[in-house]
Amino acid sequence: MIKSSRPKIYSKYEINSIVFYGTMFLFIPLVLVFTYVFDVEYKFDMNIFYLILGITTATMTFIGTIILFIKRDYLKRQVRANYMSEFYYLVIISIFGILGFIVLYNYLGGSPKYLGNTFIMLLVVFIYILLSLGRKYFNVNYRRKK
Amino acid sequence: MRKKQISDETLNRILKYLAIIILGFGVILLAIQFKSFWDWILNAIKAVIIPVALAYFGALIIFPIIKYLEKKGVGPRGFSLGIVFVFTVGLIFAAFYFFTPLLVTEIKNFFTDDFPIIVDYINNDLREEFILGTDLYDRIFAYINETNVIADAVDSFFPRLITSLSSSLIPLLTAFALLPILLIFYLNDYEVISENIRTIIPPKHEKNVAELTSRLNQTVGAYLRGQLILMIVLGAVATIVYKLIGLKYYFFFGFLVGVTNIIPYFGLIIAAVPPIVYTFIATSGPGPLLVLIVNVVLQFFEGNIFQPLIMSHQLSIHPIVIIISILFFGSLFGTLGVIFASPMAASIRVIYKFFKDLRAEKLKNNMAEATGP
């Protein structure tokens, strides 16, 4: 059988799900990375801070999942040729998310000696995931001519 | 062999061009005679153009948000404009409220903790660590002491700075004070103003001018929005990374990365110099090599990930064009010229491409007419 070269186009439901769960996965690192600049670790008890963040993330994920479920049929009918702006958003939050994981590593008492190594490992993993997601779901053409 | 005769038509054309050139020189000579008058006129034009141009650029950034709100049913225009305006003002105030204390504290700490160390280093340790040898250092120092070159430069620098600040500060302050008012009126009557401008244009060219304006708005708007996002993202990333590596004045240096990124290509290089110099002199914190590596990685990310993603390829201008435009517009309009050199270069490119397309279309139509039945 001849395999079609045309990429499959996904509906807004799949894209919104990826973007939403991606944001929720990176929510704690994202908050940590921005609060890190303001030295929150000296102003709050970090354990309580993590707990509040965890509860907020869980609640938001729950509410978001329900909204996605309710709007599923409507979103499934909406299709675009590519989802560049959603992909840009995902890339930008991933970059801050990676830095957030480094901050988390720092807060959890990780050795500063391996900060660079952790960063590179996370970067490689994230780039791989983003490239795969971009190609498969967001229809991003990486080899676009200038 | 007989020499080829110049036809009357060619001779006429040459004479016409010569007359135009001589007339042009005459006009320039006449204009030079009334320099003070032209300066007066040009200053008046400049005083109007700067706030209007700033309002236009601001509108290009904000108008799509208003349009989006209206599309979502938030209206009428006054209401959506009010929401965006309150939100923008709130954001600016919040940024000032949270970030100014951090910046002020860092600057204060620098002058109390590190500045005396730097002065001490230059006076004592620099001689031993001078890269070109102590002999050359002594000669340079002796020359400085003999000629008083630094004292003279400092003496002449401050009066010049005060003069230039007083001459440029008032128009700039006026421009920034007028900006919100101009923006509100411009955004409220965006379509009406565009329509009124269109009525001035002769009907023959109306379609072309409308097309060109639309292309210009699209390109320059996308560029400005992209640049703003790029500045915020890069400034934030640099601040966080600087703090992670333990750089003392991480907020100030990160802020510098964000602000200088407004100048394409040079911005990040300019922003990298102060932290590297600081780490050379500082007794604690990361080494200069680490800061250099961080900046190289940032530059790589900026050029290969952020810029193509945020600005998109449609706005890609050749680096040489950007450098030339920075030099040219910088010398024409000063700091504002350097900041807006890239959108101006992008606008020139759009205009050039528009006329090229127009010419191609005309040629195609002519060909179709010639070959038609």
Interface residues (C-beta under 8 A of the other chain):
Chain A: V33 F34 Y36 V37 F38 Y88 V91 I92 I95 F96 L99 I102 V103 N106 P112 L115 R144 K145 K146
Chain B: F98 L102 V233 A236 V237 T239 I240 V241 K243 L244 I245 G246 Y250 F251 F301 I305 L309 I310 H313 S316
